Amino acid sequence: MLMFDLKSWFAHPSGPFLISGPCSVESEKQMMEIALALSKITQVKVLRGGIWKPRTRPSDFEGKGEEGLRWLLQAKRETGLLTATEVAIPAHVELALKYEVDALWIGARTVVNPFSIQALADALKGTDIPVFIKNPVSPDLKLWIGAFERLQKAGVIRLAGIHRGFQHYKETPYRNFPMWEIPIGLVQKLNVPIVTDISHMCGNRDLLQTTAQYALDLASDGLMIECHCHPEAALTDSQQQITPDSLKELIDKLEFRSKTSGMSERDLAGMRSEIDDIDKELLQLLARRMDLSTQIGQYKKSHNVTVVQMDRWNKILADHLAMAEILGLEKDMVQSLFEAIHKASVDRQARLDT
């Protein structure tokens, strides 16, 4: 999939590009105040602002609509910042282009609906505007990829992803759980630039600094950070927005690391080759384990023994986690790995009864 070089569009030499601005465009005064403040932070090149806000309840603030676009355009002309906003229906696209918005993004709630994505793709046909696609609410990589494919099929090629995290069945410190492996998978399959929306991922300003650094360490191409001159008075998402001064402090504390290593290509190739060999050994061992699992399943079936013995499984998992700690491995990774292997083994043994 051919994607445009996002960094060449609005990169900053000291690190990845930054998109910042309020969650919602609220008033002419608010937009001019925040735009002027952000224009003094040299790393910020794009002013974001929500014009149409998808709210669960109709009584909640749903954005200023076309009036807000006028304020966004005024802020752009006064400061020279590029502008970006979210679109959800073709009429939004038409109005955003009318008011010279420089980039669009498609929100997580819209990405879950292929019909909505197709309607937007049709509306964007023949345009050259950059479009950012947020991950869907659910952790569905194929659904995210499908949105890219629909837009590209319509001739929209200036595409990038926005990773804003996913709804999770467990309670976590995040508003939307990162599941970093999914955006990494998107990049591997499509080779697209990725911006991390740390504001919607964290849901509160206390997690922003560490999450921003982690996103950059995982080779995110940029950050989207919500900024408001008076966050406590914001009409939407007040807990996750920060002031321009706090944004500047956050940026100054970030370490921008190179995506390429300083070692020689030969050394790097050698280590990658070794990893490839280890991966092949892991697959061979996994195949051997599954064969043994099948044999055990056949024994259980012939001796009328239940497929799952929870006492044994709990002991096995506890032993593996103890060994993981000794070896310096992440317990969450080891637990997820062996839970997946156990599920596959159980499924295979259960199929012997069908």
C-alpha positions in Angstrom: 0.0 0.0 0.0 1.5 3.3 -1.1 1.4 6.0 1.6 2.7 9.5 1.6 5.7 10.7 3.7 3.8 12.3 6.5 6.9 13.6 8.3 7.9 15.6 5.2 4.5 17.3 5.3 4.9 18.9 8.7 7.9 17.5 10.5 10.0 19.3 13.1 13.8 18.7 13.0 13.9 18.0 16.8 11.5 15.1 16.7 8.1 13.8 15.5 5.4 16.2 14.5 2.7 17.2 17.0 -1.0 17.9 16.6 -2.5 19.9 19.4 -5.6 21.9 20.3 -8.8 21.6 22.2 -11.0 18.6 22.2 -13.9 20.9 21.0 -14.1 24.2 19.3 -16.2 26.2 21.8 -15.9 29.9 20.9 -14.1 32.4 18.8 -12.2 33.7 21.8 -11.2 30.2 23.0 -9.8 29.2 19.6 -7.8 32.4 19.1 -6.4 32.2 22.6 -5.3 28.6 22.2 -4.0 29.1 18.6 -1.8 32.0 19.6 -0.4 30.1 22.6 0.3 27.0 20.5 1.9 29.0 17.7 4.7 29.9 20.2 5.5 26.2 20.7 7.6 25.5 17.6 7.1 21.7 17.6 3.3 22.1 17.1 2.5 22.5 13.4 -1.2 21.4 13.4 -4.1 22.9 15.3 -6.8 20.4 16.0 -10.3 21.2 17.1 -13.5 19.1 17.2 -16.3 20.7 15.2 -18.8 17.9 15.4 -18.7 15.9 18.6 -20.3 12.4 18.6 -22.0 12.3 22.0 -23.9 9.3 23.4 -26.7 11.5 24.7 -28.3 14.2 22.6 -28.4 16.6 25.6 -24.6 16.7 25.7 -22.5 19.3 23.8 -22.3 18.1 20.2 -20.1 20.9 18.7 -20.5 24.2 17.0 -20.7 23.0 13.5 -20.1 25.4 10.6 -19.7 28.4 13.0 -16.7 26.6 14.6 -15.1 26.1 11.2 -15.1 29.9 10.7 -13.2 30.3 14.0 -10.8 27.5 13.0 -10.1 29.3 9.7 -9.6 32.6 11.4 -7.1 31.0 13.8 -5.2 29.4 10.9 -4.9 32.8 9.1 -3.8 34.6 12.2 -1.1 32.1 13.3 -0.1 30.1 10.2 -0.8 26.8 11.9 -2.3 24.0 9.8 -5.7 22.8 10.9 -7.4 19.4 11.4 -10.8 18.3 12.4 -12.9 15.1 12.6 -15.5 14.2 9.9 -18.2 11.6 10.2 -20.5 12.1 7.2 -20.1 13.5 3.7 -21.6 16.9 4.7 -18.8 17.3 7.2 -16.2 16.7 4.4 -17.9 19.3 2.2 -17.9 22.0 4.9 -14.3 21.2 6.1 -13.0 21.7 2.5 -15.0 24.9 2.2 -13.3 26.4 5.2 -9.8 25.3 4.1 -9.2 22.6 6.7 -5.7 21.1 6.0 -6.3 17.6 7.3 -9.2 15.4 8.4 -9.5 12.5 10.8 -12.1 9.8 11.0 -13.1 8.9 14.5 -13.1 5.5 16.2 -16.9 5.3 16.3 -17.1 5.9 12.6 -14.4 3.4 11.7 -16.5 0.6 13.1 -19.1 1.1 10.3 -18.0 0.1 6.8 -21.0 1.9 5.3 -19.9 5.2 6.9 -16.4 4.7 5.8 -17.5 4.0 2.2 -19.7 7.2 2.3 -16.7 9.2 3.4 -14.5 7.6 0.8 -16.9 8.6 -1.9 -17.1 12.1 -0.6 -13.3 12.4 -0.6 -12.8 11.0 -4.1 -10.8 13.5 -6.2 -9.4 15.4 -3.2 -5.7 15.5 -2.1 -6.3 16.2 1.6 -4.4 14.1 4.2 -6.8 11.8 6.1 -6.0 10.2 9.5 -7.9 7.1 10.4 -8.4 6.3 14.1 -8.4 2.7 15.2 -11.9 1.3 15.8 -13.3 1.1 19.3 -12.8 -2.6 19.4 -9.4 -4.2 18.9 -10.1 -5.4 15.3 -7.1 -4.9 13.1 -8.9 -6.2 10.0 -11.6 -3.5 10.5 -8.9 -0.8 10.8 -7.2 -2.1 7.6 -10.5 -2.2 5.8 -11.0 1.6 6.3 -7.6 2.3 4.7 -8.4 0.0 1.8 -11.8 1.7 1.2 -10.2 5.2 1.1 -7.3 4.1 -1.1 -9.7 2.4 -3.5 -11.4 5.8 -3.8 -8.1 7.4 -4.7 -7.2 8.9 -1.3 -3.6 8.0 -0.8 -2.4 10.6 1.8 -3.3 8.3 4.7 -2.1 7.8 8.2 -3.3 6.0 11.3 -4.2 7.4 14.7 -3.7 5.0 17.6 -6.1 6.1 20.4 -6.4 2.8 22.3 -9.3 0.3 22.6 -12.1 -0.6 24.9 -11.0 -3.3 27.3 -13.0 -5.8 29.4 -10.6 -5.3 32.3 -10.4 -2.2 34.4 -7.1 -0.4 33.6 -5.5 3.0 34.4 -6.3 4.0 30.8 -9.5 5.3 29.3 -8.7 3.2 26.2 -6.2 0.4 26.6 -3.2 0.8 24.3 -2.8 -2.8 22.9 0.4 -1.6 21.2 0.6 -4.8 19.2 -2.3 -3.8 17.0 -0.9 -0.5 15.7 2.5 -2.3 15.2 0.6 -4.9 13.2 -1.0 -2.1 11.1 2.4 -0.6 10.3 3.8 -4.1 9.4 0.9 -4.8 7.0 0.4 -1.4 5.4 3.6 0.6 6.1 1.6 3.6 7.2 2.6 6.5 9.5 1.2 6.3 12.9 0.2 9.2 15.3 -0.6 8.3 18.9 -3.5 10.2 20.5 -2.3 10.0 24.0 -5.2 12.2 25.3 -7.9 9.7 24.4 -5.7 6.8 25.3 -5.0 8.0 28.8 -8.2 9.8 29.7 -6.4 11.8 32.3 -3.5 14.2 32.2 -1.4 12.3 34.8 -0.5 9.5 32.4 0.3 11.7 29.4 4.1 12.1 29.9 5.0 8.4 30.4 2.6 7.3 27.6 4.0 9.9 25.2 7.5 8.7 25.7 6.5 5.0 25.4 4.7 5.8 22.1 7.8 7.5 20.7 10.0 4.6 21.9 7.8 2.3 19.9 8.5 4.4 16.8 5.3 6.4 16.6 5.6 9.1 14.0 3.8 11.7 16.0 1.5 12.6 18.9 -1.9 14.1 19.1 -2.3 16.0 22.5 -5.4 17.9 23.5 -4.7 21.4 24.8 -6.9 24.0 26.3 -6.1 27.3 28.0 -8.7 26.6 30.7 -9.0 22.7 30.8 -11.2 22.8 34.0 -13.8 24.8 32.0 -13.7 22.7 28.8 -17.1 21.5 27.5 -15.8 18.1 26.7 -13.0 15.8 28.1 -11.8 18.3 30.6 -9.8 15.7 32.6 -7.5 14.8 29.7 -6.7 18.3 28.3 -3.6 20.3 29.4 -2.6 23.9 29.2 -0.1 25.2 26.7 2.5 25.6 29.4 2.0 22.0 30.5 2.3 20.9 26.9 5.6 22.8 26.5 6.9 21.1 29.6 5.8 17.7 28.4 7.5 18.2 25.0 10.8 19.4 26.7 11.0 16.2 28.8 10.6 13.9 25.8 13.5 12.0 24.4 13.5 11.7 20.6 15.3 8.6 19.6 16.4 7.5 16.2 14.4 4.8 14.5 17.6 3.3 13.1 20.4 1.8 15.2 24.0 2.9 15.3 25.3 -0.6 14.7 26.5 -1.8 11.4 24.1 -3.3 8.9 26.1 -6.6 9.0 25.7 -6.8 12.8 22.1 -6.0 12.7 21.4 -8.5 9.9 23.3 -11.2 11.9 21.1 -10.7 15.0 18.0 -10.6 13.0 18.9 -13.8 11.3 19.5 -15.4 14.8 16.0 -14.2 15.8 14.6 -15.8 12.7 16.2 -19.1 13.6 14.9 -18.9 17.2 11.4 -18.2 15.9 11.6 -21.3 13.7 12.7 -23.4 16.6 9.8 -22.0 18.7 7.3 -23.0 15.9 8.8 -26.5 15.7 8.5 -26.9 19.5 5.0 -25.6 19.4 4.0 -28.1 16.7 5.6 -30.9 18.8 3.7 -29.7 21.9 0.4 -29.7 20.0 1.0 -33.2 18.7 1.5 -34.4 22.3 -1.7 -32.5 23.3 -3.6 -34.5 20.6 -2.2 -37.8 21.9 -3.3 -36.8 25.5 -6.7 -35.9 24.1 -7.1 -39.3 22.5 -6.2 -41.0 25.8 -8.7 -38.9 27.6 -11.4 -39.7 25.1 -10.8 -43.4 25.3 -10.7 -43.4 29.1 -13.7 -41.1 29.5 -11.7 -38.3 31.1 -12.7 -34.6 30.9 -10.7 -32.4 28.6 -9.9 -29.7 31.2 -8.4 -30.3 34.7 -8.3 -26.9 36.2 -6.1 -27.9 39.2 -3.3 -29.1 36.9 -3.7 -26.0 34.6 -3.5 -23.6 37.5 -0.3 -25.3 38.8 1.3 -25.3 35.3 0.6 -21.6 34.9 1.9 -20.7 38.4 5.1 -22.6 37.7 5.6 -20.9 34.3 5.1 -17.4 35.9 7.6 -18.2 38.6 10.1 -19.3 36.0 9.3 -16.1 34.0 10.2 -14.0 37.0 13.6 -15.8 37.4 14.4 -15.3 33.7 13.4 -11.7 33.8 10.5 -12.0 31.4 7.3 -10.0 31.6 4.7 -12.0 33.5 1.8 -10.5 31.4 3.4 -11.7 28.2 4.1 -15.2 29.5 0.6 -15.5 30.9 -1.0 -14.4 27.7 1.2 -16.8 25.7 0.5 -19.8 27.7 -3.2 -19.0 28.0 -3.4 -18.9 24.2 -1.5 -22.2 24.0 -3.8 -23.8 26.6 -6.9 -22.6 24.8 -5.6 -24.0 21.5 -4.8 -27.4 23.2 -8.3 -27.5 24.8 -10.0 -26.7 21.5 -8.0 -29.4 19.7 -8.8 -32.0 22.3 -12.5 -31.0 22.4 -12.7 -31.5 18.6 -11.8 -35.1 19.1 -15.2 -35.7 20.6 -17.1 -34.3 17.6 
